[in-house]
Amino acid sequence: MDKKTLQIRAFKALKEAVREVIKEHKQSGRPLAVWRNGKVVKISASQASRAR
């Protein structure tokens, strides 16, 4: 497997993991911690879905 293929697969896996985390947080009503303007802030899963 070449380096580019591995990078593409890793990126796809990361995107899927983020989708799953957003889904779980949306179902449970928990906020997500994200990095904005040099600070950690909590946002709703709905806000995260719209930002993607």
RALIN-V639602 format. One record per backbone hydrogen bond with DSSP energy under -0.5 kcal/mol. NH is the residue of the N-H (numbers start at 0). CO is the residue of the C=O. Records with the same first field share a line. If there is no record, write none. Layout:
BEGIN
NH: CO / CO
END
This chain:
BEGIN
5: 1
6: 2
7: 3
8: 4
9: 5
10: 6
11: 7
12: 8
13: 9
14: 10
15: 11
16: 12
17: 13
18: 14
19: 15
20: 16
21: 17
22: 18
23: 19
24: 20
25: 21
26: 22
27: 23
28: 24
29: 24
31: 42
33: 31 / 40
35: 33 / 38
38: 35
40: 33 / 38
42: 31
47: 43
48: 44
49: 45
50: 46
51: 47
END
